[in-house]
Amino acid sequence: PFDINMALDAGFDVLIPYSNVKLDGVHGLTQDAIFSRGPNGVKRTGLFIGGRDIGLAIDMLSAAEQAMVPPFEISVFADPSGAFTTAAALVGCVEKELKTKHNLDLKDAKALVFGGTGPVGIATGVIASLEGADTILVDHLSAETANDLAKEYNRRFKSNLKGASASSDEQKAELIADADIIFCTAKAGIQVINGKVLSHAKALKVAGDVNAVPP
């Protein structure tokens, strides 16, 4: 429903959802879309890639591009779980506040991404890292998971992510002590940083939270 609402509000006239699409099915779907219409028709055709796995979405985006034969080319947009657009908005807002309130750029900052191993967290970390921030993905259970994902997306995007874990308030307090930026990207309804923990962030310039669900 989220993706359908977005497409409707963007002005598309016809929406055809396909679920459970695998990577090897993208080539055929793309060519079905482009070869059924002339060059003028493909200008009005778009392919939206959703899902939950941002790595797979990027691979699907590449597969769709490779399936096109000029001038039969359609627009393709990937935004799994809304992660790319949400992360871009989060980093953009934080970047603006950092510049306005502290006259600093992301390249001057150390950033922590809590909920950093989910789709929005990974995308946030990649964007912040590519903008020059010293960025750490924080998982609530496993440093190994965070480090493995950091390595995977560093390979994909030439970013420079690191990984860490923090499950207790004490671990969180220690981790944020010298952070300039805190991004909170955990699941809806999860409070990552409480007031007591936040009081330990002595170097903090900006904190951003994408959670619209209380608390």
Backbone as a chain_set.jsonl record, in Angstrom:
{"seq": "PFDINMALDAGFDVLIPYSNVKLDGVHGLTQDAIFSRGPNGVKRTGLFIGGRDIGLAIDMLSAAEQAMVPPFEISVFADPSGAFTTAAALVGCVEKELKTKHNLDLKDAKALVFGGTGPVGIATGVIASLEGADTILVDHLSAETANDLAKEYNRRFKSNLKGASASSDEQKAELIADADIIFCTAKAGIQVINGKVLSHAKALKVAGDVNAVPP", "coords": {"N": [[0.802, -1.216, 0.0], [1.951, 1.262, 0.704], [3.814, 1.79, -1.385], [2.059, 1.822, -3.562], [0.372, 3.987, -2.917], [2.274, 6.049, -3.053], [2.932, 6.015, -5.796], [0.439, 6.62, -6.96], [0.014, 9.191, -5.896], [2.067, 10.466, -7.131], [1.163, 10.696, -9.657], [0.788, 8.613, -11.513], [-1.124, 6.73, -13.856], [-1.883, 4.039, -14.194], [-1.317, 1.163, -12.265], [0.552, -1.733, -11.752], [1.067, -4.183, -9.667], [3.713, -6.472, -8.927], [4.533, -9.276, -7.126], [6.887, -11.136, -5.085], [9.015, -11.272, -6.886], [11.946, -12.489, -8.354], [15.521, -11.988, -8.764], [16.353, -13.02, -11.242], [14.097, -12.725, -12.736], [13.742, -10.113, -13.469], [14.88, -9.157, -15.858], [13.255, -10.246, -17.931], [10.726, -9.134, -17.287], [11.264, -6.423, -17.594], [11.904, -6.263, -20.338], [9.471, -7.09, -21.416], [7.966, -4.867, -20.73], [9.194, -2.808, -22.219], [9.227, -3.569, -24.939], [6.625, -3.807, -25.654], [5.666, -1.382, -26.272], [6.007, 1.589, -28.248], [8.764, 3.906, -28.89], [7.713, 6.387, -27.981], [5.81, 5.52, -26.19], [7.292, 4.243, -24.166], [8.357, 6.354, -22.828], [6.418, 7.078, -21.11], [6.345, 5.126, -19.258], [7.17, 3.439, -16.256], [9.317, 1.685, -13.958], [9.157, 0.453, -10.767], [11.065, -0.489, -8.035], [10.738, -2.324, -5.165], [10.484, -4.024, -2.126], [12.47, -5.459, 0.604], [15.185, -5.82, 0.813], [18.006, -4.032, 0.388], [20.359, -4.403, -1.034], [19.65, -6.356, -2.917], [17.728, -4.88, -4.29], [19.312, -2.935, -5.545], [20.767, -4.607, -7.234], [18.67, -5.512, -8.831], [17.947, -3.129, -10.033], [20.205, -2.683, -11.633], [19.991, -4.938, -13.282], [17.633, -4.364, -14.669], [18.394, -2.094, -16.1], [20.332, -3.195, -17.774], [18.745, -4.752, -19.383], [17.542, -3.132, -21.182], [17.112, -1.756, -24.483], [18.232, 0.732, -26.437], [16.165, 2.689, -28.659], [14.396, 1.912, -26.68], [13.774, 2.507, -23.708], [12.965, 2.719, -20.342], [11.96, 4.571, -17.384], [13.477, 3.849, -14.254], [13.164, 3.178, -10.834], [14.42, 2.642, -7.65], [13.5, 1.867, -4.358], [13.576, 0.316, -1.809], [11.608, -0.602, 0.945], [11.157, 2.064, 1.333], [13.581, 3.03, 1.991], [15.745, 4.394, 0.744], [14.8, 6.978, 0.037], [13.904, 7.855, 2.55], [16.278, 7.757, 4.068], [17.864, 9.585, 2.643], [16.444, 11.956, 3.077], [16.664, 12.156, 5.87], [19.496, 12.363, 6.289], [19.925, 14.67, 4.804], [18.439, 16.619, 6.263], [19.773, 16.565, 8.74], [22.332, 17.309, 7.912], [21.84, 19.93, 7.08], [21.131, 21.178, 9.534], [23.513, 20.833, 10.93], [25.236, 22.459, 9.493], [23.944, 24.965, 9.654], [23.648, 25.484, 12.454], [26.161, 24.931, 13.554], [28.109, 25.443, 11.722], [29.466, 23.394, 10.378], [30.496, 20.655, 8.257], [29.488, 17.407, 6.999], [31.811, 15.974, 6.598], [33.371, 16.744, 8.653], [32.547, 15.368, 10.847], [31.786, 12.828, 13.336], [29.704, 10.107, 13.068], [27.009, 8.159, 14.33], [24.931, 5.4, 13.603], [22.134, 4.226, 14.818], [20.155, 1.271, 14.918], [21.307, 0.487, 12.703], [21.641, -1.697, 11.017], [19.396, -2.255, 9.618], [17.284, -1.643, 6.673], [16.856, 1.234, 6.3], [18.786, 2.213, 8.041], [21.226, 1.214, 6.989], [21.238, 2.481, 4.457], [21.262, 5.156, 5.289], [23.748, 5.229, 6.604], [25.513, 4.688, 4.457], [25.085, 6.933, 2.768], [25.843, 9.058, 4.489], [28.516, 8.357, 4.961], [29.609, 8.496, 2.359], [29.444, 11.192, 2.041], [31.459, 11.988, 3.596], [31.47, 11.696, 6.386], [32.697, 10.175, 9.387], [31.572, 7.17, 9.896], [29.565, 4.911, 11.758], [27.861, 1.876, 11.812], [25.447, 0.739, 14.009], [24.457, -2.111, 15.668], [21.913, -3.662, 17.664], [22.486, -6.044, 18.859], [24.665, -7.574, 17.732], [28.015, -7.112, 16.995], [29.421, -8.367, 15.025], [27.525, -8.811, 12.982], [27.007, -6.132, 12.276], [29.555, -5.328, 11.391], [29.95, -7.089, 9.246], [27.93, -6.275, 7.449], [28.752, -3.645, 7.056], [31.17, -4.069, 5.676], [30.169, -5.361, 3.369], [28.595, -3.347, 2.141], [30.432, -1.349, 1.862], [31.979, -2.453, -0.144], [30.129, -2.428, -2.226], [29.477, 0.305, -2.608], [31.739, 1.839, -2.301], [32.062, 3.115, 0.11], [32.974, 3.968, 3.543], [32.33, 2.511, 5.899], [32.015, 1.464, 9.363], [31.458, -1.029, 11.923], [29.544, -1.7, 14.929], [28.287, -2.714, 18.182], [25.608, -2.246, 20.536], [23.853, -2.997, 23.241], [22.994, -2.414, 25.789], [22.129, 0.335, 28.015], [24.42, 1.342, 29.151], [26.439, 0.608, 27.347], [25.594, 2.051, 25.117], [25.824, 4.675, 26.082], [28.584, 4.87, 26.403], [29.393, 4.61, 23.763], [28.313, 6.847, 22.45], [29.638, 8.982, 23.507], [31.613, 10.591, 22.238], [30.428, 11.326, 19.893], [29.451, 13.293, 17.107], [27.153, 13.33, 15.62], [24.032, 11.695, 15.839], [22.146, 9.25, 14.373], [18.96, 7.87, 14.445], [17.44, 5.012, 13.483], [15.786, 2.88, 13.963], [13.301, 0.189, 14.218], [9.78, 0.937, 13.887], [8.296, 2.439, 16.711], [10.262, 1.781, 18.518], [12.288, 2.936, 21.041], [15.428, 4.163, 20.932], [17.458, 5.736, 22.137], [17.388, 6.997, 25.309], [16.669, 9.794, 27.563], [18.511, 9.787, 29.698], [20.717, 8.349, 28.688], [21.342, 9.996, 26.551], [22.377, 12.211, 27.794], [25.037, 11.713, 28.088], [26.269, 12.31, 25.761], [28.479, 14.287, 25.062], [29.741, 15.635, 22.984], [27.834, 16.019, 21.097], [26.221, 17.344, 18.252], [24.02, 17.27, 16.447], [21.023, 15.375, 16.465], [19.085, 12.96, 14.83], [15.946, 11.445, 14.222], [14.007, 9.032, 12.67], [11.686, 7.883, 13.431], [8.266, 7.768, 13.48], [6.438, 6.754, 15.167], [5.21, 6.564, 18.459], [7.259, 5.541, 21.338]], "CA": [[0.0, 0.0, 0.0], [2.832, 2.429, 0.746], [4.337, 2.045, -2.733], [0.938, 2.155, -4.437], [-0.005, 5.36, -2.611], [3.311, 6.937, -3.583], [2.802, 6.087, -7.248], [-0.792, 7.345, -7.251], [0.203, 10.606, -5.589], [3.025, 11.002, -8.109], [0.442, 10.961, -10.891], [0.679, 7.489, -12.446], [-2.517, 6.386, -14.187], [-2.091, 2.597, -14.066], [-0.325, 0.503, -11.414], [0.468, -3.194, -11.834], [2.025, -4.744, -8.703], [4.241, -7.833, -9.061], [5.141, -9.673, -5.856], [7.774, -12.317, -5.082], [9.876, -11.259, -8.077], [13.346, -12.819, -8.098], [16.458, -11.236, -9.588], [16.397, -13.526, -12.613], [12.861, -12.383, -13.439], [13.704, -8.684, -13.776], [15.217, -8.96, -17.267], [12.083, -10.531, -18.739], [9.69, -8.147, -17.004], [11.677, -5.153, -18.194], [11.767, -6.327, -21.795], [8.036, -7.093, -21.693], [7.474, -3.492, -20.613], [9.725, -1.893, -23.232], [8.968, -3.979, -26.319], [5.194, -3.746, -25.932], [5.323, 0.003, -26.553], [6.978, 2.286, -29.086], [9.619, 4.854, -28.162], [6.905, 7.388, -27.283], [5.135, 4.848, -25.083], [8.188, 3.936, -23.043], [8.585, 7.589, -22.075], [5.351, 7.178, -20.105], [6.365, 3.869, -18.513], [8.171, 3.403, -15.195], [9.466, 0.456, -13.178], [9.486, 0.771, -9.379], [11.603, -1.668, -7.338], [10.546, -2.202, -3.725], [11.07, -5.1, -1.33], [13.115, -5.118, 1.872], [16.637, -6.028, 0.721], [18.496, -2.928, -0.443], [21.356, -4.931, -1.954], [18.924, -6.988, -4.009], [17.093, -3.812, -5.074], [20.342, -2.349, -6.399], [21.047, -5.601, -8.274], [17.528, -5.487, -9.745], [18.071, -1.882, -10.807], [21.232, -2.932, -12.64], [19.457, -5.914, -14.234], [16.658, -3.666, -15.506], [19.146, -1.227, -17.017], [21.002, -4.044, -18.765], [17.741, -5.367, -20.255], [16.998, -2.138, -22.104], [17.743, -1.613, -25.788], [17.849, 2.045, -26.959], [15.55, 3.742, -27.83], [13.38, 1.346, -25.795], [14.304, 2.688, -22.359], [11.983, 3.247, -19.406], [12.488, 5.059, -16.123], [13.523, 2.846, -13.188], [13.402, 3.797, -9.526], [14.493, 1.666, -6.565], [13.363, 2.435, -3.014], [13.098, -0.773, -0.944], [11.152, -0.171, 2.278], [11.272, 3.512, 1.405], [14.84, 3.276, 2.708], [16.627, 5.37, 0.093], [14.242, 8.324, 0.174], [13.895, 8.201, 3.974], [17.656, 8.018, 4.487], [18.322, 10.82, 2.008], [15.807, 13.066, 3.787], [17.257, 12.227, 7.211], [20.859, 12.909, 6.202], [19.814, 16.051, 4.324], [17.998, 17.477, 7.366], [20.856, 16.647, 9.718], [23.407, 18.089, 7.284], [21.43, 21.341, 7.113], [21.244, 21.668, 10.911], [24.936, 20.851, 11.276], [25.821, 23.643, 8.864], [23.294, 26.183, 10.147], [23.853, 25.711, 13.885], [27.544, 24.727, 13.991], [28.999, 25.76, 10.598], [30.277, 22.214, 10.094], [30.031, 19.754, 7.214], [29.531, 16.004, 7.402], [33.198, 15.497, 6.582], [33.99, 17.138, 9.92], [31.774, 14.786, 11.937], [31.672, 11.398, 13.624], [28.278, 9.787, 13.086], [26.554, 6.825, 14.723], [23.617, 5.059, 13.071], [21.477, 3.191, 15.614], [19.282, 0.576, 13.975], [22.136, 0.643, 11.511], [21.697, -2.889, 10.168], [18.156, -2.335, 8.858], [17.371, -0.971, 5.364], [17.034, 2.688, 6.416], [20.06, 2.446, 8.704], [22.327, 0.988, 6.043], [21.218, 3.56, 3.457], [21.707, 6.373, 5.982], [25.182, 5.108, 6.813], [26.209, 4.81, 3.168], [25.027, 8.327, 2.311], [26.67, 9.876, 5.379], [29.91, 8.009, 4.721], [30.027, 9.036, 1.059], [29.565, 12.64, 2.219], [32.689, 12.249, 4.334], [31.388, 11.48, 7.832], [33.246, 8.954, 9.984], [30.249, 6.616, 10.179], [29.517, 3.583, 12.365], [26.564, 1.211, 11.891], [25.318, 0.13, 15.332], [23.425, -3.143, 15.815], [21.593, -3.781, 19.089], [22.903, -7.346, 19.392], [25.87, -8.221, 17.211], [29.025, -6.326, 16.295], [29.785, -9.14, 13.838], [26.535, -8.489, 11.951], [27.237, -4.75, 11.835], [30.802, -5.277, 10.623], [29.755, -7.805, 7.975], [27.149, -5.405, 6.566], [29.61, -2.509, 6.697], [32.1, -4.53, 4.642], [29.416, -5.63, 2.148], [28.166, -2.115, 1.46], [31.652, -0.65, 1.442], [32.34, -3.012, -1.454], [29.133, -2.009, -3.223], [29.356, 1.748, -2.835], [33.015, 2.519, -2.037], [31.948, 3.897, 1.339], [33.989, 3.615, 4.537], [31.57, 2.238, 7.112], [32.487, 0.542, 10.388], [30.365, -1.642, 12.659], [29.635, -1.802, 16.386], [27.036, -3.137, 18.809], [25.303, -1.636, 21.83], [22.564, -3.54, 23.673], [22.609, -1.842, 27.082], [22.27, 1.789, 28.131], [25.824, 1.641, 29.452], [27.188, 0.513, 26.09], [25.186, 3.179, 24.281], [26.411, 5.884, 26.654], [30.016, 4.861, 26.078], [29.56, 4.763, 22.319], [27.929, 8.183, 21.965], [30.345, 10.021, 24.261], [32.353, 11.514, 21.379], [29.746, 11.418, 18.595], [28.921, 14.596, 16.696], [25.825, 13.102, 15.05], [23.364, 10.427, 16.107], [20.994, 8.919, 13.547], [18.172, 6.768, 14.979], [16.683, 4.458, 12.356], [15.277, 1.585, 14.409], [11.93, -0.126, 13.826], [8.731, 1.807, 14.415], [7.906, 2.219, 18.093], [11.41, 1.427, 19.351], [13.089, 4.068, 21.524], [16.821, 3.719, 20.958], [18.239, 6.544, 23.078], [16.578, 7.744, 26.273], [17.274, 11.037, 28.03], [19.667, 9.516, 30.548], [21.83, 7.992, 27.807], [21.669, 11.152, 25.722], [23.152, 13.179, 28.584], [26.462, 11.361, 27.992], [26.769, 12.704, 24.431], [29.037, 15.613, 25.329], [30.178, 16.287, 21.742], [26.722, 15.94, 20.15], [25.781, 18.552, 17.543], [22.685, 17.049, 15.88], [20.454, 14.03, 16.505], [17.935, 12.819, 13.947], [15.198, 10.21, 14.438], [12.976, 8.89, 11.633], [10.561, 7.125, 13.983], [7.038, 8.557, 13.628], [5.56, 6.008, 16.073], [5.652, 6.739, 19.841], [7.668, 6.791, 22.007]], "C": [[0.84, 1.274, 0.0], [3.289, 2.79, -0.669], [3.22, 2.457, -3.691], [0.475, 3.587, -4.192], [0.999, 6.355, -3.183], [3.168, 7.118, -5.086], [1.547, 6.863, -7.65], [-0.615, 8.844, -7.03], [1.208, 11.27, -6.528], [2.387, 11.192, -9.482], [0.357, 9.831, -11.888], [-0.792, 7.109, -12.635], [-2.83, 4.919, -13.935], [-0.963, 2.007, -13.228], [-0.524, -1.001, -11.503], [1.498, -3.791, -10.871], [2.427, -6.183, -9.068], [4.929, -8.178, -7.75], [5.995, -10.919, -6.039], [8.626, -12.414, -6.351], [11.314, -11.569, -7.654], [14.227, -12.041, -9.072], [16.438, -11.703, -11.042], [15.113, -13.25, -13.407], [12.804, -10.943, -13.917], [13.957, -8.423, -15.259], [13.974, -9.147, -18.147], [10.963, -9.523, -18.53], [10.01, -6.803, -17.656], [11.484, -5.174, -19.704], [10.299, -6.432, -22.215], [7.494, -5.66, -21.685], [7.952, -2.604, -21.759], [9.311, -2.273, -24.641], [7.478, -4.006, -26.661], [4.747, -2.33, -26.297], [6.395, 0.593, -27.471], [7.805, 3.247, -28.256], [8.837, 5.934, -27.423], [6.205, 6.779, -26.07], [6.044, 4.599, -23.901], [8.512, 5.185, -22.221], [7.56, 7.74, -20.958], [5.297, 5.936, -19.208], [7.469, 3.907, -17.462], [8.165, 2.062, -14.472], [9.929, 0.854, -11.778], [9.904, -0.508, -8.666], [11.5, -1.443, -5.828], [11.236, -3.32, -2.973], [11.689, -4.597, -0.044], [14.638, -5.114, 1.795], [17.237, -4.964, -0.193], [19.597, -3.382, -1.404], [20.704, -5.567, -3.165], [18.26, -5.931, -4.891], [18.088, -3.15, -6.018], [20.698, -3.308, -7.54], [19.916, -5.646, -9.296], [17.555, -4.24, -10.623], [19.069, -2.066, -11.945], [20.72, -3.894, -13.712], [18.458, -5.267, -15.185], [17.356, -2.782, -16.534], [19.787, -2.046, -18.145], [20.027, -4.673, -19.756], [17.218, -4.405, -21.32], [17.817, -2.033, -23.383], [17.316, -0.261, -26.365], [17.221, 1.931, -28.342], [14.452, 3.232, -26.906], [13.911, 1.359, -24.357], [13.231, 3.321, -21.478], [12.686, 3.78, -18.153], [12.432, 3.95, -15.08], [13.891, 3.539, -11.883], [13.387, 2.716, -8.462], [14.375, 2.376, -5.222], [12.809, 1.375, -2.061], [12.802, -0.292, 0.473], [11.142, 1.346, 2.429], [12.608, 3.956, 1.972], [15.673, 4.385, 2.068], [16.104, 6.791, 0.262], [14.228, 8.777, 1.634], [15.294, 8.568, 4.454], [18.177, 9.327, 3.9], [17.734, 12.04, 2.709], [16.418, 13.257, 5.17], [18.638, 12.863, 7.168], [20.814, 14.365, 5.742], [19.413, 17.011, 5.427], [19.103, 17.666, 8.405], [22.008, 17.493, 9.188], [23.092, 19.583, 7.337], [21.586, 21.929, 8.509], [22.702, 21.78, 11.346], [25.6, 22.105, 10.726], [25.263, 24.927, 9.468], [23.668, 26.5, 11.587], [25.325, 25.668, 14.311], [28.575, 25.062, 12.918], [29.982, 24.617, 10.311], [29.664, 21.434, 8.94], [30.112, 18.321, 7.722], [30.956, 15.463, 7.45], [33.939, 15.846, 7.866], [33.45, 16.335, 11.099], [31.96, 13.279, 12.086], [30.192, 11.084, 13.808], [28.028, 8.345, 13.507], [25.161, 6.6, 14.149], [23.058, 3.91, 13.899], [20.337, 2.587, 14.795], [19.994, 0.486, 12.637], [22.217, -0.56, 10.604], [20.373, -3.157, 9.449], [18.287, -1.559, 7.555], [17.625, 0.533, 5.459], [18.394, 3.004, 7.046], [21.245, 2.276, 7.773], [22.395, 2.117, 5.02], [21.681, 4.875, 4.058], [23.222, 6.361, 6.161], [25.973, 5.298, 5.537], [26.243, 6.26, 2.712], [25.938, 9.209, 3.16], [28.159, 9.621, 5.141], [30.424, 8.599, 3.408], [30.15, 10.553, 1.093], [30.73, 13.005, 3.135], [32.64, 12.026, 5.826], [32.059, 10.172, 8.231], [32.058, 8.206, 10.587], [30.319, 5.178, 10.685], [28.077, 3.082, 12.361], [26.486, 0.477, 13.227], [24.15, -0.852, 15.335], [23.156, -3.337, 17.308], [22.045, -5.096, 19.694], [24.311, -7.759, 19.002], [26.8, -7.265, 16.471], [29.443, -7.031, 15.005], [28.825, -8.842, 12.682], [26.776, -7.097, 11.383], [28.495, -4.654, 10.978], [30.67, -5.967, 9.272], [28.984, -6.943, 6.976], [27.956, -4.187, 6.137], [30.563, -2.902, 5.57], [31.372, -4.748, 3.31], [29.072, -4.342, 1.404], [29.339, -1.197, 1.147], [32.103, -1.142, 0.071], [31.391, -2.498, -2.54], [29.272, -0.539, -3.61], [30.644, 2.534, -2.618], [32.903, 3.475, -0.852], [33.003, 3.413, 2.326], [33.325, 3.39, 5.898], [32.318, 1.321, 8.067], [31.263, -0.016, 11.107], [30.621, -1.668, 14.147], [28.306, -2.333, 16.907], [26.864, -2.423, 20.138], [23.908, -2.102, 22.243], [22.077, -2.926, 24.983], [22.759, -0.325, 27.059], [23.722, 2.176, 28.392], [26.674, 1.607, 28.182], [26.855, 1.671, 25.16], [25.822, 4.472, 24.773], [27.895, 5.99, 26.324], [30.245, 5.161, 24.602], [29.3, 6.192, 21.863], [28.729, 9.32, 22.601], [31.044, 11.036, 23.371], [31.709, 11.683, 19.999], [29.264, 12.835, 18.333], [27.473, 14.472, 16.228], [25.307, 11.743, 15.494], [22.164, 10.313, 15.171], [20.269, 7.748, 14.213], [17.239, 6.262, 13.885], [16.106, 3.089, 12.698], [13.835, 1.382, 13.949], [10.935, 0.797, 14.514], [8.377, 1.427, 15.852], [9.031, 1.856, 19.035], [12.167, 2.697, 19.738], [14.527, 3.592, 21.714], [17.62, 4.428, 22.047], [17.295, 7.276, 24.021], [17.338, 8.971, 26.781], [18.522, 10.831, 28.864], [20.898, 9.189, 29.704], [22.295, 9.213, 27.028], [22.522, 12.18, 26.47], [24.649, 12.901, 28.537], [27.085, 11.817, 26.669], [27.301, 14.131, 24.489], [29.454, 16.364, 24.062], [29.042, 16.436, 20.73], [26.341, 17.303, 19.575], [24.339, 18.41, 17.065], [22.284, 15.589, 16.086], [19.225, 14.017, 15.604], [17.278, 11.469, 14.134], [14.081, 10.131, 13.408], [11.722, 8.189, 12.155], [9.356, 8.035, 14.196], [6.053, 7.902, 14.605], [6.067, 6.184, 17.51], [6.3, 5.468, 20.389], [8.669, 7.586, 21.18]], "O": [[0.472, 2.259, -0.64], [3.169, 3.937, -1.099], [3.411, 3.336, -4.532], [0.212, 4.324, -5.142], [0.612, 7.385, -3.735], [3.268, 8.234, -5.596], [1.588, 7.671, -8.577], [-1.031, 9.661, -7.851], [1.198, 12.49, -6.697], [2.998, 11.782, -10.372], [-0.101, 10.044, -13.01], [-1.59, 7.162, -11.699], [-3.935, 4.59, -13.504], [0.208, 2.313, -13.453], [-1.642, -1.492, -11.347], [2.675, -3.895, -11.216], [1.591, -6.995, -9.464], [5.818, -7.45, -7.308], [5.849, -11.657, -7.014], [8.918, -13.511, -6.827], [11.83, -10.976, -6.707], [13.748, -11.506, -10.072], [16.497, -10.888, -11.963], [15.054, -13.513, -14.608], [11.914, -10.583, -14.689], [13.313, -7.557, -15.851], [13.679, -8.311, -19.001], [10.319, -9.102, -19.491], [9.129, -6.136, -18.198], [10.964, -4.22, -20.283], [9.925, -5.914, -23.267], [6.673, -5.29, -22.525], [7.208, -1.741, -22.224], [9.066, -1.393, -25.466], [7.107, -4.205, -27.818], [3.574, -2.109, -26.598], [7.543, 0.149, -27.468], [7.577, 3.391, -27.055], [9.251, 6.36, -26.345], [6.029, 7.442, -25.048], [5.62, 4.729, -22.753], [8.895, 5.084, -21.055], [7.801, 8.443, -19.976], [4.321, 5.725, -18.487], [8.58, 4.357, -17.743], [7.136, 1.393, -14.387], [10.96, 1.508, -11.618], [9.176, -1.501, -8.691], [12.088, -0.509, -5.282], [12.433, -3.547, -3.153], [11.467, -3.455, 0.358], [15.304, -4.481, 2.615], [17.011, -4.982, -1.403], [19.751, -2.803, -2.479], [21.136, -5.357, -4.298], [18.235, -6.076, -6.113], [17.751, -2.839, -7.16], [20.906, -2.878, -8.674], [20.165, -5.8, -10.492], [17.226, -4.294, -11.807], [18.815, -1.657, -13.078], [20.976, -3.7, -14.9], [18.436, -5.585, -16.374], [16.954, -2.731, -17.696], [19.782, -1.642, -19.308], [20.428, -5.082, -20.846], [16.529, -4.82, -22.251], [19.037, -2.197, -23.378], [16.157, -0.105, -26.748], [17.703, 1.136, -29.149], [13.658, 4.023, -26.397], [14.427, 0.357, -23.86], [12.657, 4.349, -21.837], [13.852, 3.477, -17.902], [11.461, 3.197, -15.022], [14.799, 4.368, -11.831], [12.43, 1.947, -8.382], [15.064, 3.365, -4.973], [11.695, 1.518, -1.559], [13.639, 0.342, 1.115], [11.122, 1.854, 3.55], [12.766, 5.104, 2.386], [16.241, 5.221, 2.771], [16.864, 7.702, 0.591], [14.505, 9.939, 1.929], [15.478, 9.563, 5.156], [18.857, 10.09, 4.586], [18.425, 13.037, 2.916], [16.662, 14.386, 5.593], [18.921, 13.794, 7.922], [21.577, 15.197, 6.232], [19.974, 18.101, 5.531], [19.338, 18.774, 8.887], [22.589, 18.295, 9.92], [23.972, 20.401, 7.607], [22.104, 23.034, 8.668], [23.076, 22.718, 12.051], [26.418, 22.735, 11.396], [26.009, 25.861, 9.759], [23.972, 27.647, 11.914], [25.701, 26.288, 15.305], [29.778, 24.977, 13.165], [31.162, 24.842, 10.041], [28.467, 21.537, 8.675], [30.731, 18.054, 8.751], [31.264, 14.589, 8.26], [35.011, 15.306, 8.136], [33.844, 16.583, 12.239], [32.245, 12.561, 11.127], [29.51, 11.722, 14.61], [28.741, 7.431, 13.095], [24.31, 7.488, 14.197], [23.451, 2.758, 13.716], [19.64, 3.296, 14.069], [19.365, 0.418, 11.581], [22.799, -0.473, 9.523], [20.237, -4.162, 8.752], [19.294, -0.882, 7.344], [18.508, 1.054, 4.779], [19.07, 3.946, 6.633], [22.162, 3.096, 7.769], [23.471, 2.65, 4.744], [22.411, 5.63, 3.415], [23.895, 7.358, 5.9], [26.991, 5.991, 5.529], [27.292, 6.767, 2.317], [26.71, 10.008, 2.63], [28.962, 10.554, 5.122], [31.531, 9.133, 3.349], [30.866, 11.141, 0.282], [30.963, 14.18, 3.417], [33.669, 12.15, 6.491], [31.995, 9.182, 7.501], [31.587, 8.561, 11.668], [31.028, 4.34, 10.128], [27.175, 3.767, 12.843], [27.366, -0.324, 13.543], [23.01, -0.486, 15.047], [24.065, -3.195, 18.126], [21.997, -5.261, 20.913], [25.072, -8.242, 19.841], [26.427, -6.682, 15.453], [29.779, -6.381, 14.014], [29.254, -8.644, 11.546], [26.753, -6.899, 10.169], [28.498, -3.973, 9.952], [31.209, -5.494, 8.272], [29.337, -6.885, 5.798], [27.86, -3.745, 4.992], [30.739, -2.146, 4.615], [31.879, -4.374, 2.253], [29.237, -4.256, 0.187], [29.243, -0.353, 0.256], [32.55, -0.359, -0.767], [31.823, -2.174, -3.646], [29.194, -0.184, -4.786], [30.648, 3.759, -2.737], [33.565, 4.512, -0.814], [33.826, 2.558, 1.998], [33.703, 3.993, 6.903], [33.144, 0.508, 7.651], [30.152, 0.478, 10.915], [31.77, -1.658, 14.588], [27.321, -2.397, 16.172], [27.84, -2.043, 20.786], [22.906, -1.666, 21.676], [20.877, -2.921, 25.256], [23.431, 0.229, 26.19], [24.195, 3.207, 27.915], [27.523, 2.472, 27.971], [27.737, 2.209, 24.492], [26.305, 5.273, 23.972], [28.396, 7.069, 26.006], [31.178, 5.878, 24.24], [29.997, 6.696, 20.982], [28.521, 10.488, 22.27], [31.075, 12.222, 23.7], [32.362, 12.126, 19.054], [28.734, 13.497, 19.226], [26.668, 15.385, 16.413], [26.049, 10.762, 15.521], [21.279, 11.167, 15.174], [20.897, 6.734, 14.517], [16.361, 6.987, 13.419], [15.955, 2.237, 11.822], [13.225, 2.279, 13.367], [11.209, 1.361, 15.574], [8.185, 0.254, 16.169], [8.798, 1.643, 20.225], [12.63, 3.44, 18.873], [14.804, 2.73, 22.548], [18.368, 3.792, 22.79], [16.486, 8.091, 23.576], [18.512, 9.156, 26.462], [19.479, 11.598, 28.762], [21.99, 9.69, 29.971], [23.494, 9.438, 26.866], [23.29, 12.925, 25.86], [25.449, 13.761, 28.906], [28.298, 11.717, 26.487], [26.65, 15.066, 24.023], [29.515, 17.593, 24.065], [29.264, 16.926, 19.622], [26.164, 18.278, 20.306], [23.528, 19.317, 17.252], [23.096, 14.682, 15.907], [18.424, 14.951, 15.617], [17.965, 10.449, 14.199], [13.288, 11.065, 13.284], [10.795, 7.932, 11.388], [9.414, 8.966, 14.999], [4.966, 8.429, 14.843], [7.254, 5.972, 17.758], [5.928, 4.381, 19.946], [9.107, 8.656, 21.603]]}, "num_chains": 1, "name": "protein.A"}
